[in-house]
Amino acid sequence: MHQIMWARWIEITADHEAAAAHAYAEICAGDTSRLSEELCQSLVAIAGAASTVEAVYEDIRYLLPRRPRRDSAAERIGDSLTAAFGLLDEASTTLLQDLTWLFDRRNEGLHPYAEPEAPQPHPSGVNTGAEASRFNALESRRALWIALRVLEYAAAPPNPLNRWVARWVEERHAYHETIVAPVRARGGLTPETPTSGHLQS
């Protein structure tokens, strides 16, 4: 059967974000052996969030007129989502900022520098490897929240560009009800800043 891939990716993202949050809680309780587990879960969560957004883009891009070429994935996808869903300037600007962060962070995991970096502070307060300091539960929560905000626009766009986009929204409604809504309901998901010292699990 046909799969709607952004629905699968948001489930994967949420599962790994929750696992990263669990490891983070144990790190904060003093078990620094969970840093590697948190890193691995966060790598998948952040990559999954970026894949969710890319899959939404792939699901709608053929419904749009040809868009101007953009220099980055964040710009290309942000421009297309803004046009498709009729986002206002402030929302469009915020979306571009969020996507730039998300794809930059995802690319850091996929295309890491070979040279080792000095230890850096982890949000829990311990010093650790640079990778674990950047791929942690707080960053995973931010990535998940960005993906959910894109899905919120997809579920209820302010001003769909054309009837094809409007029909797409109707056809995808069930996925928002049965898959995205339960993810959103887990633990009252809200954005956490990367420098926050706590995380709700």
BELSUL-V983943 format. One record per residue. RES is the residue in one letter. PHI is phi in degrees with one decimal (NA if undefined). OMEGA is omega in radians with two decimals (999 if undefined). Layout:
RES,PHI,OMEGA ; RES,PHI,OMEGA
This chain:
M,NA,-3.14 ; H,-64.8,3.12 ; Q,-108.4,2.98 ; I,-90.6,-2.89 ; M,-69.7,3.11 ; W,-66.0,3.08 ; A,-68.0,3.09 ; R,-68.8,-3.09 ; W,-68.4,3.14 ; I,-70.0,3.05 ; E,-64.6,3.12 ; I,-61.1,-3.14 ; T,-58.8,-3.10 ; A,-64.6,3.14 ; D,-62.3,-3.10 ; H,-76.6,3.03 ; E,-62.2,3.13 ; A,-64.1,3.11 ; A,-66.2,3.08 ; A,-64.4,3.13 ; A,-64.1,3.11 ; H,-64.2,3.11 ; A,-63.7,3.14 ; Y,-60.9,3.13 ; A,-61.2,3.13 ; E,-72.0,3.06 ; I,-63.2,3.12 ; C,-62.1,3.10 ; A,-82.5,3.04 ; G,113.2,-3.12 ; D,-92.8,-3.10 ; T,-73.0,3.06 ; S,-65.7,-3.13 ; R,-85.0,3.14 ; L,-61.2,3.14 ; S,-65.8,3.11 ; E,-63.6,3.12 ; E,-62.1,3.11 ; L,-59.2,-3.11 ; C,-63.4,3.13 ; Q,-64.1,-3.12 ; S,-71.0,3.07 ; L,-57.3,-3.13 ; V,-69.3,-3.12 ; A,-61.9,-3.11 ; I,-70.0,3.07 ; A,-63.5,3.12 ; G,-66.8,3.10 ; A,-63.5,3.10 ; A,-63.6,3.12 ; S,-67.5,3.06 ; T,-58.7,-3.11 ; V,-64.5,3.12 ; E,-61.5,-3.13 ; A,-69.4,3.03 ; V,-62.3,3.12 ; Y,-58.0,-3.14 ; E,-64.9,-3.12 ; D,-73.9,-3.07 ; I,-115.6,-2.92 ; R,-63.9,3.12 ; Y,-78.2,3.08 ; L,-88.8,-3.03 ; L,-108.9,2.94 ; P,-61.8,3.13 ; R,-56.0,-3.12 ; R,-98.0,3.07 ; P,-60.7,3.09 ; R,-66.6,3.12 ; R,-123.1,-3.02 ; D,-79.3,-3.04 ; S,-134.4,3.08 ; A,-61.7,3.14 ; A,-61.1,3.13 ; E,-68.7,-3.13 ; R,-63.7,-3.11 ; I,-72.1,3.11 ; G,-60.1,3.12 ; D,-63.1,-3.11 ; S,-68.3,3.13 ; L,-67.3,3.09 ; T,-59.9,-3.14 ; A,-67.2,-3.07 ; A,-63.1,-3.01 ; F,-99.5,3.10 ; G,69.6,-3.12 ; L,-74.6,3.07 ; L,-75.1,-3.01 ; D,-56.9,-3.09 ; E,-64.1,3.12 ; A,-65.4,3.13 ; S,-64.3,3.12 ; T,-63.5,3.11 ; T,-63.5,3.12 ; L,-60.1,3.14 ; L,-61.6,3.11 ; Q,-61.2,-3.14 ; D,-63.8,-3.11 ; L,-68.0,3.09 ; T,-61.1,3.09 ; W,-60.5,-3.05 ; L,-62.1,-3.10 ; F,-73.1,3.05 ; D,-62.5,-3.12 ; R,-67.0,3.09 ; R,-59.9,-3.12 ; N,-66.6,3.06 ; E,-61.1,3.12 ; G,-76.5,-3.10 ; L,-80.9,-3.06 ; H,-128.8,-3.04 ; P,-72.3,3.01 ; Y,-71.8,-3.13 ; A,-76.1,-3.08 ; E,-75.1,3.11 ; P,-67.6,3.10 ; E,-109.3,3.10 ; A,-67.2,3.06 ; P,-55.4,-3.12 ; Q,-134.5,-3.12 ; P,-71.8,3.02 ; H,-85.4,3.13 ; P,-56.2,3.12 ; S,-74.6,3.12 ; G,110.4,3.13 ; V,-87.6,3.01 ; N,-86.4,-3.11 ; T,-151.7,3.10 ; G,-61.5,-3.09 ; A,-58.1,-3.11 ; E,-65.9,-3.14 ; A,-67.6,3.11 ; S,-71.9,-3.10 ; R,-98.7,3.13 ; F,-111.2,-3.06 ; N,-137.1,-3.05 ; A,-64.7,3.14 ; L,-67.5,3.08 ; E,-67.1,3.09 ; S,-63.6,3.11 ; R,-62.5,3.11 ; R,-63.0,-3.14 ; A,-62.9,3.12 ; L,-61.4,-3.12 ; W,-63.2,3.10 ; I,-62.2,3.12 ; A,-61.7,3.12 ; L,-67.2,3.10 ; R,-68.1,3.05 ; V,-60.6,3.13 ; L,-67.8,3.04 ; E,-64.8,3.07 ; Y,-62.6,-3.12 ; A,-67.0,-3.12 ; A,-76.3,-3.09 ; A,-141.8,-3.09 ; P,-65.3,3.14 ; P,-59.1,-3.08 ; N,-155.9,-3.11 ; P,-53.5,-3.03 ; L,-62.5,-3.06 ; N,-153.3,-3.10 ; R,-68.3,3.11 ; W,-69.2,3.08 ; V,-65.7,3.13 ; A,-59.7,3.11 ; R,-68.3,3.08 ; W,-58.1,3.12 ; V,-59.3,3.12 ; E,-62.9,-3.10 ; E,-66.7,-3.10 ; R,-95.6,-3.05 ; H,-55.4,-3.07 ; A,-60.7,3.14 ; Y,-67.3,3.09 ; H,-67.9,-3.12 ; E,-72.0,-2.99 ; T,-93.4,-3.07 ; I,-117.0,-3.05 ; V,-72.4,-3.10 ; A,-58.4,3.08 ; P,-62.5,3.08 ; V,-63.0,-3.12 ; R,-63.7,-3.09 ; A,-77.4,-3.11 ; R,-64.2,3.01 ; G,62.8,3.12 ; G,60.9,-3.04 ; L,-57.3,3.03 ; T,-137.4,-3.14 ; P,-68.1,3.05 ; E,-113.6,3.11 ; T,-77.9,-3.10 ; P,-61.0,-3.11 ; T,-97.1,3.14 ; S,-62.2,-3.12 ; G,-94.2,-3.13 ; H,-144.6,3.14 ; L,-151.3,3.04 ; Q,-76.3,3.10 ; S,-104.5,999
